[in-house]
Amino acid sequence: MGSLKNVISIQCQKDVLYNEWNKKKESLAHLIRRYFMLVVGAAIAAVALDLFLVPNAIIDGGVIGISLLLNYLTGVSFGILVLIINIPFLLSGYHRLGKGFLIASLFSIVVLAIAEGFLHHFQPITDEPLLATVFGGLILGAGVGIVIRNAGALDGTEILGIIISKSFPFSVGEFVMFINIFIFVWAGFILGWEQAMLSILTYYIASKTIDIVGQGILNETKAALIVSDVSGEIANQIEKSLKRKVTKLYGQHNHQETDTQVLYVIITRLEVAKLKQIVFDSDSRAFTTIMDTQEVHGGRFKTTAH
């Protein structure tokens, strides 16, 4: 009996090691794919900026808009400006969103800067302001949406908004809107009011495109339902890593008639990728549903603007 136990123990250890190795291999493949998509997204955003918007004196909101205006005023490279201005925002969100998000975002911004420097030498695709506005906004939104969907960011204003909303009676949406109003008014004085109006149109088109590319990613909050046999472990990891309170709902499998726990948690759109990674690392077979939310009330979670 003793030797049989040893054989079973060794076989179990081999199975565990194989499963862990296989999970790491899948995670590595996912990581490579994610960073490849970050490169694609940042490069697409650079195409929109250099071949459509910047040659026609049209800007976007957020850090990109600020960087474009400062580039126009000072002549300092847009790539350098967008990197320098974003760094404080990204560092401020490090503890909230994690090292993975910080690295992915810095990587995306560096790719944007490099691609912008390369494309800067090419002729613009159009010098018609309205065409540049529409297609520049569409392409920029597609690029930014791809980056956000793969757990990165090219603009740090929303990160600052998440932090500020915890201490002041402003939602993230209200904070970002205030920043962008300031940017577009500033653009009106520097570039002219017609260019400022075109910039607002670009921002709107880009925002709607991000919404499409990111599958509702512009909504500030998401509701997640998670069904797993290790729901307690997942709940602890969510509360530890994301600092989000998790509610346990008790249910029953229909055919098996066995009791189960369903986790319910509200997160921001920037936390979706990290939540999915937490669930996958704990239980790769867990059933997860992530839904858009219209409004969130109560507790310490800030609501969207209304």
C-alpha positions, 0 to 999 in steps of 0.5 A: 500500500505504501508504494501505491500511495507513492505512485499515486502521489508522484502521478498527481504531482506530475499532473499538477506540474503539467497543468501549471506549465500548460497554464503558463504557456497559454498565459505567455501566448496570451501575453504575446498576442496582447502586446502585439495588439498594443503595437497595432493599436498604438500604430493605428492611433499614430496614423490618425494623428500624423496623416489626418489630424495634425497636418490639418490643425485638428486635435483630440481631447485628454493628454493627446490634445494637450500634447498636440497643443504644446507641440504646436506652441513649443515645437517639442516632439509630440511623442516626447510630450505625450510620454512625459505628460502621461507618466504622472497619471500612470504612476498615480494609478499604479497601486489601483490598476497594477504593474501590468497595466502600467507596463502595458500603457507605457509600452503603448505610449512609447510605440505611439511616440516611435510611430509618430516620429516615423510617420511625421515624414510622410505626406498627409492623406488629405488636406480637406478638414472635414475628411480629416476630422471624420476619418481621423476620428474613426481611425484614432478611435479604433487605435485607442479602442484596441489599446484599451481592450488589451489592458493598456492606455494612451491617455492618463486623464481617466486614471486621474479621474478615477483617483479624484472621484474617490475624494471629490463629489465628481464622477470620472465622466464629469472630470474628463468632460471638464478637462476636455472643455478646457482643452477645446477652449484653449484650442479655440484661442490657439488654433482658431474657433473653427479648428476647435469645433472640428476638434470637438467633432473629432473627439465625438467620433473617436469616442463612439468608435472606441465604444464600438471597438471596445464593446461598450468600453466607454461605459465607466462601470461594468457588472461581472457575474462569476460562477466557479467552484473556487469562488472564495479564492476568486473573491479574495483575489478580487478584493486584494488586487482590485480593492472591490467589494464582492457580493456572494449570491447563492444559486443552484445548478439546474440539472445537477441540483447542487448548490453553487456561489455566484460572485457579483462585483462592480468594476471600472472599464479599465479593470476588466482585463485584470479581473478576467486574468484573476478569474482565469488564474484561479479557475480557467473553466469559470463562467464569467459574464461582464455587463454594461451598467447604466448607473451605480448608486450607493456604497463608495462606488462613484456613479456615472454622470447624469 
